[in-house]
Amino acid sequence: SLPRQPPVLSILENEAMVAGTSYIFEGTLINPGRPQPSPPLMVDAMSPNFMISSSMIAPDLVRVPISGDNRTKAGDAAPLLVLPPTFVVRGIGQNNPYPDAVNTIRVTLAANVMLGANMYGIAIVEEVDEELVVVRSNDTSCVNLTAVNTSCLDMTGFNITNMTNMSCMDMTFLNMSVSAVVSACSPVNVTNETAMALPTRYVLPEVSTITIMGLTGSVTASGYVAITDSSGLLDTNATWTKESGMLEVRFMNNTQWKTADAPIEISFELRNPGTCMPSPMVMVSGVVRGTGCNVSILAAAMHKDVSSVPFAECKACGASGSRCDACHADGCDQACDDADAAPLIVHGPAFIIKKIGQSTTWPGVANTMTVTFATNIPFTAESTFYLSGFAGAQHADGA
């Protein structure tokens, strides 16, 4: 919000502002945490000899406040215009449109809010003289859970199969897509193995997550998918759900990405289906936690790469710069062109090279046929190719 008292600019003693001369003043305010339009700002002036009545200040609708990466646009320099949390850079592309191929998906993201993860107090429970003693600690390297009965732990949002008798719990095993708490239980004697005493609630780690949705059609099974990350801030194991085409990526503990940092570039591999498929609509959303400003980034459509050709020479398709004129069955297949970098656009199985020539035109002599094939999908030893149309040629059937 604006200061309770409007800012006042005073001219220093023995100084003066010259009529007709432009002066630039700068000051820093903290933006509101919620989105808002640019409010009308007013200015007036007073001196011992005259005054200028209040009038509206013209907002800057031309300058781009943050240059590069297309993070902001003209009009974003209007004073106190606050946009909703979003990924201002959200590009996605691929490197292989061939069926049944391993396909590298490339994602580029930059948000207009800080992302990261932070560790708060961790509950360490120890058995001392037949009593449970709870200690608050910021040491995240090891959480001693020996003698802890986990039936009294509310681990909502955590993916832990078994915590019993774990002497040291590596925090990287936590799926911290939402914050979780250790719930309080009624104090009992430690000999009662059905519960443990936690007189207070302890906040567990808060971690920002990025979710990419809509990558449907891939045959990659659900589970963990390895990712590479240019920032070095993300967990290298992301959670992949095949049915919804969803990839959830989380930040590692005690990391921070600032809005002025370079965009985060993520890449991971999915296997294409063996059939023709158009590129699906892909969305990206996020949950911001552990940065001091907990917000949600609503889902928005990602910007598909429609300007890159996946292969430098379109792979086995001839001279540099040529395009693969693959089959166009059912109107779905496309030539290998500028649209083939869109995520999960997949050609149908096709010949990308199919040529034939002969050794002679003379009548009645042996003629060697030379056939050249290249396909966009692998064939196994059990596969068969059928050539037809050799009308007039003399050769024994089956030979």
Secondary structure, 3 states (H helix, E strand, C coil): CCCCCCCCCCCCCCCCCCCCCCCCCCCCCCCCCCCECCCCCEEEEECCCCEEEEEECCCCCCCCCCCCCCCCCCCCCCCCCECCCCEEEEEEEECCCCCCCEEEEEEEEEECCCEEEECCCEEEEEEECCEEEEEEECCCCCCCCCCCCHHHCCCCCCCCCCCCCCCCCCHHHCCCCCCCEECCECCCCCCCCCCCCECCCEECCEECEEEEECCCCCCCCCEEEEEEECCCCECCEEEEECCCCEEEEEECCCEEECCCCCCEEEEEEEECCCCCECCCCCEEEEEECCCCCCEEEEEEECEECCCCCCCCCCCCCCCCCCCCCCCCHHHCCCCCCCCCCCCCCECCCCEEEEEEEECCCCCCCCCCEEEEEEECCCCCCCCCCCCCCCCCCCCCCCC
